[in-house]
Amino acid sequence: MVDSFFADPQFFLFFAGGILLAGVVAGILAGLLGVGGGIVIVPVLFNVFLFLGIDEAVRMHLAVGTSLATIIPTSIMSARSHYKRGGIDVDLLKSWGPAIFIGVLAGTILGGNVRGQVLTAVFAVIALLVAANMAFRKEGMTLADALPGGIGRAAMGLGIGAFSVMMGIGGGTLTVPILTAFNYPIRRAVGTASAIGFIIGVPGAIGFILAGLGAANLPPLSIGYANLIGFALIVPATMTMAPVGVRIAHTIKPRTLRLAFGFFLLVTSLRMFWSLL
């Protein structure tokens, strides 16, 4: 099926349509909930690639690598906007950034060389945990009054970097729940997470591109584990729809949004677990 990618208009239109859908939904959810688009982009791309018959050995790597590439421009735009409004905690970035970066490097090396089933399992497990957090965590519930310092903070940074890059997600999905669990203001958490997305996206995308050079059975217009068609369609769709999500957020109860997104993540997680069987 990969060989007939362009020869069969139906498959090409499905591919492009699926990617556009991923970008639109990711942009809306980013505006609604402050989560990174990768948590939506990766499973949609995974299923598009599955339908096209792309080799299982590269399917999840390609979804993750393409998602990481799209994070770079979207995180730049988002971080600039938050920075102008004073929404980024620069001091936290300075103390947390190095640990996150080291975690990203470790996760990139591991993720680029393990079997696709391992990446799928990591995504499924973390998505299930995020879904549970969305559904069951009470508003205002915190674990402590402030983030831990020293080794505790470094360990959290390493984990955020490693798991995020292996899932192909930016800073929001893991960083925002963690920060708010330690009594951190939600707006500052979202703004700081947007800058963390850049720390994850750049080395992560480069690493997955390098890891995929020479890989067999990649679809056309792929550079390593990053697909240029996916990049070209997802980025503008995400940037266009994010403001729409922000407007919708002011008309729907936050609890309803969290439950709906948690249900989406639950279904996504179960679907990925099923693919492993």
C-alpha positions in Angstrom: 0.0 0.0 0.0 2.9 2.4 0.7 4.1 2.0 -2.9 0.7 3.1 -4.2 0.5 6.0 -1.8 0.2 8.6 -4.6 -1.1 6.3 -7.3 -4.4 5.7 -5.4 -6.2 9.0 -4.8 -8.5 7.4 -2.2 -5.6 6.5 0.0 -3.9 9.9 -0.4 -7.1 11.7 0.4 -7.6 9.6 3.5 -4.1 10.3 4.6 -4.3 14.0 4.1 -7.8 14.2 5.6 -6.8 12.2 8.6 -3.8 14.5 9.2 -5.9 17.6 8.8 -8.5 16.2 11.3 -5.7 15.6 13.7 -4.4 19.2 13.4 -7.9 20.7 13.8 -8.8 18.6 16.9 -5.4 19.2 18.4 -5.6 22.9 18.0 -9.1 23.1 19.5 -8.1 21.0 22.5 -4.9 23.0 23.0 -7.0 26.1 23.3 -9.7 24.4 25.4 -7.6 22.6 27.9 -4.0 23.8 27.6 -2.8 20.3 26.6 -0.2 19.6 23.9 -1.5 18.7 20.5 0.6 15.6 20.4 -1.7 13.7 22.7 -4.3 13.9 19.8 -1.9 13.9 16.8 -0.1 10.7 17.7 -3.1 8.4 18.0 -4.8 9.9 14.9 -1.6 9.5 12.8 -1.1 6.0 14.3 -4.6 4.9 13.0 -4.1 6.6 9.7 -0.8 4.7 9.2 -2.5 1.5 10.3 -5.2 1.9 7.7 -2.7 2.6 5.0 -0.9 -0.6 5.9 2.4 1.1 6.8 4.8 -1.4 8.4 4.2 -2.0 12.1 8.0 -1.6 12.6 7.9 2.1 11.7 4.3 3.0 12.3 4.5 4.4 15.9 8.0 5.8 15.4 6.7 7.8 12.4 3.6 9.1 14.3 5.9 10.2 17.2 8.6 11.8 15.1 6.1 13.7 12.9 4.3 15.0 16.0 7.5 16.1 17.6 8.4 18.1 14.5 5.0 19.9 14.6 5.6 20.8 18.2 8.6 23.1 17.3 6.7 25.9 15.5 3.6 25.7 17.6 5.5 25.9 20.8 7.4 28.9 19.6 4.2 30.8 18.7 2.5 29.8 22.0 5.5 30.6 24.2 6.0 34.0 22.6 2.3 34.8 23.2 2.5 33.6 26.9 5.8 35.4 27.5 4.4 38.8 26.3 1.6 38.3 28.9 4.0 37.4 31.7 2.7 33.8 31.7 6.1 32.0 31.7 8.1 31.3 34.9 11.6 32.0 33.6 13.2 31.0 36.9 11.4 27.7 36.9 12.6 27.1 33.3 16.2 27.8 34.3 16.0 25.3 37.2 14.0 22.7 35.5 15.1 23.0 31.9 18.5 21.1 32.1 16.8 18.1 33.7 14.0 18.0 31.2 16.6 18.3 28.3 18.6 15.4 29.7 15.4 13.4 30.0 14.6 14.2 26.4 18.0 13.1 25.2 17.7 9.8 27.1 14.1 9.2 25.8 15.1 10.0 22.2 17.9 7.5 22.2 15.7 4.9 23.8 12.6 5.7 21.7 14.4 5.8 18.4 15.9 2.3 18.9 13.2 0.2 20.6 10.4 -1.7 18.8 7.3 0.2 17.9 5.3 -1.8 20.4 7.3 -0.4 23.2 6.4 3.2 22.2 2.8 2.2 21.7 2.7 0.7 25.2 4.3 3.8 26.8 1.7 6.0 25.1 -1.2 3.7 26.1 -0.2 3.6 29.8 0.5 7.4 30.1 -2.7 8.3 28.2 -4.7 6.1 30.6 -3.1 7.9 33.6 -3.8 11.3 32.1 -7.4 10.2 31.5 -7.8 9.1 35.1 -6.4 12.5 36.2 -8.9 14.3 34.0 -11.8 12.3 35.2 -11.2 11.8 38.9 -9.0 14.7 40.2 -11.1 17.2 42.0 -10.8 20.9 41.2 -8.3 22.6 43.5 -6.9 19.3 44.7 -3.1 19.5 45.4 -0.4 17.2 46.7 1.7 19.9 48.3 1.9 23.7 48.6 4.9 24.0 46.3 7.2 22.0 43.9 9.9 20.1 45.6 13.5 21.2 45.1 16.7 19.5 44.5 16.6 15.8 43.5 12.8 15.6 43.6 12.4 18.4 41.0 15.2 17.1 38.9 13.6 13.6 38.9 10.3 15.0 37.8 12.0 16.9 35.0 13.8 13.8 33.8 10.5 11.9 33.7 8.7 14.7 31.9 11.4 14.9 29.2 11.8 11.1 28.7 8.2 10.1 28.6 7.0 13.2 26.6 9.5 12.6 23.8 8.7 8.9 23.7 5.0 9.7 23.3 5.6 12.5 20.8 3.9 15.1 23.0 4.9 18.6 24.1 5.0 20.1 27.6 1.4 20.5 28.4 0.0 17.0 28.9 2.3 16.1 31.7 3.7 19.4 32.9 0.4 21.2 33.6 -1.1 18.4 35.8 2.1 18.1 37.7 2.5 21.8 38.3 -1.1 22.3 39.3 -0.9 19.3 41.7 1.8 21.3 43.5 -0.4 24.4 43.9 1.0 26.2 40.8 -1.3 28.8 39.1 -2.9 27.2 36.1 -2.2 30.1 33.7 1.5 30.1 34.6 1.6 26.4 34.3 0.1 26.5 30.8 2.5 29.3 29.7 5.6 27.6 31.2 4.6 24.3 29.6 4.5 25.9 26.2 8.2 26.8 26.5 9.0 23.3 27.8 7.4 22.0 24.6 10.2 23.7 22.6 12.8 22.0 24.9 11.2 18.7 24.1 10.4 19.2 20.4 13.7 20.3 19.0 16.1 17.6 20.2 13.3 15.0 20.0 12.4 15.7 16.4 16.1 15.7 15.4 16.7 12.5 17.2 13.8 10.7 15.6 14.8 12.0 12.1 18.3 10.7 12.6 17.1 7.3 14.0 14.8 6.8 11.0 17.3 7.6 8.2 17.5 4.5 6.0 14.5 2.8 7.6 12.6 0.6 5.3 8.9 1.0 4.3 8.5 4.6 5.2 5.8 6.5 3.3 6.9 9.1 0.6 8.1 12.5 1.7 9.5 11.2 5.0 12.8 12.3 6.4 13.7 9.6 8.9 10.7 9.2 11.2 9.1 12.6 10.3 6.7 12.9 7.5 6.7 16.2 5.6 3.1 15.9 4.5 2.0 15.5 8.1 4.1 18.5 9.2 2.8 20.8 6.4 -0.8 20.1 7.1 -0.9 19.8 10.9 1.0 23.0 11.8 -1.3 25.5 10.1 -4.4 23.6 11.2 -3.3 23.6 14.8 -2.3 27.2 14.8 -5.6 28.2 13.2 -7.9 26.3 15.5 -6.2 27.0 18.8 -7.9 30.4 19.1 -11.3 28.7 18.3 -10.7 26.4 21.3 -10.0 29.4 23.5 -13.4 30.9 22.5 -15.3 27.7 23.0 -13.7 27.3 26.5 -15.6 30.3 27.7 -19.0 28.7 26.7 -18.6 25.2 28.1 -18.1 24.1 31.7 -14.5 23.1 32.3 -15.6 19.9 34.1 -17.5 18.8 31.0 -14.5 19.4 28.8 -12.2 17.5 31.1 -14.5 14.5 31.2 -14.9 14.5 27.4 -11.2 14.6 26.8 -10.6 12.0 29.5 -13.1 9.7 27.7 -11.2 10.3 24.4 -7.9 9.4 26.1 -9.5 6.3 27.6 -10.7 5.0 24.2 -7.3 5.9 22.7 -5.5 4.0 25.4 -7.7 0.9 25.1 -7.3 1.0 21.3 -3.5 1.0 21.5 -3.5 -1.8 24.1 -5.7 -3.8 21.7 -3.2 -3.3 18.9 -0.5 -4.8 21.1 -2.4 -8.1 21.5 
